[in-house]
Amino acid sequence: MAKADISLRGRNFSIACAPGQEQRVQKLAEQLDARVGQIASAVGDIGDERLLLITALSLLDELDSARRGVSARPETDARAVEILITMAGRVEALAARLENED
């Protein structure tokens, strides 16, 4: 198993990957880091976990739209970020409630 050294929000990680995929993983990590930075600029620094959650949801939303052939509109990005922040808060609240039930 090969490893790719990546950086996300200034933290370094070594990620296992298939041999020959190291550069691809590094480029993907650079894109992820840039996206997280964009969202952090839009919503402020709300913590790495929430930023990564919102980024993941945003990327999945784009992927879903691309699969359905729907183009994203730049003017709706701010509203989408607000919705994703609200969703992230709800997910965190639900997780906290589930942890307290144990």
Secondary structure as UniProt FT lines:
FT   STRAND          2..8
FT   TURN            9..10
FT   STRAND          11..17
FT   TURN            19..20
FT   HELIX           22..43
FT   HELIX           48..68
FT   HELIX           74..76
FT   HELIX           77..101
//
